[in-house]
Amino acid sequence: MTDRDPLAELARCRTEIEEIDRRLIALLAERVALGRKTAKIKRAAGLPILDPQREAEVIRRAVTTAREHDLPVEAVREVFWHVVGLARRAQEEAQ
């Protein structure tokens, strides 16, 4: 840490965190929109919405990426199960 004002530095960090949160939400919205599009494609192809093998693959990829970034694997796994669930619900609602 530098000799800067700690409270000013804290405010800057919080501003950056808020921007990251906005970007995360925008990315989630983008992912949900793709989930809805995927539902239409699955319906046209006669495929079921639920694809446990694909969902497990998404989780495995997230865990691998978490390890590469030295993030706690279990926490990332839990977050991604929620993300997958959000996308699945969007697909189910798109029917």
N, C-alpha and C positions, 0 to 999 in steps of 0.2 A: 504494500500500500504506500502511496506517496504521502507527502505532507499536505495534500489537499484537504479541504473541509470534509470531514466524514459524512455529515448530513447531506451535503450537496452531492457527494459521490453516491450515497444511498439513494437519493432521489433519481439520479441518472440510471442507476441499476434498475430501479423499479419501473422507470419509463421504458427501458429496453425490454424488461420482462413483459410489460403490458403489450408492447408491439409484437413480441413473439407469441403471446396468447392470442392476439387478433389474427396473426398469420396461421396459427394452429387451427383456429375455428374456421377460417376461410378454407384451409385444406380439408378439414372434416366435411364442410359443405360440398366441396368439390368431389370428395370421395362418395358421399351419399348420392349426389347427382349421377355419378358413374354407376352406382349401385342400381339406381332406378333404370338407367339405360340398359344395364346388364340384364335386369329382369325382363325387359321387353325382348331382348335378344334370346334369352333362355326360353321365354314363352314361345317365340316364333320357331325355335329349334325343338320344342317339345321336351325341354329339360326341366328338372325340378329346381326350385329355388335353393333348397338346402343341398350343399355339396360339402359334406364333412371332410373329405380328402383335401379339397382346395382350401378350406378354412384352416386345417392343420398345417398346410404348406405355408400359408400366410403367417401363421404364428411362428413356425420354424424359421422363416426368413427374418422376421422381426427379432427373434432371439439372437440369431447370428449377427445381425446388424448391431444389436445392443451390446453384444460382446466386443465387437470391433470398436465401439465407442466407449468401452469401459463403463457401461451402465448396468444397474442391477437387473439381472435377467428376469427374475420372478416378477418384479414390478412392471417391466416392459411387457412381459407375457400377459399380465392381468389387464393392462391398458389396451393391448391389442385385441384381447377377447371382447372387450367392450366396443372397440372400433368395428370389429367384425360383426358383432351383434347389431350395432347401429346400422351398418350397411345391409345386413340381412333383413332387418325390419323395414328398411326403405324399399327393398326388393319386394317383400311380401305386400306392402301397402300399394306398390305400383301395379299390382295385379288387378 
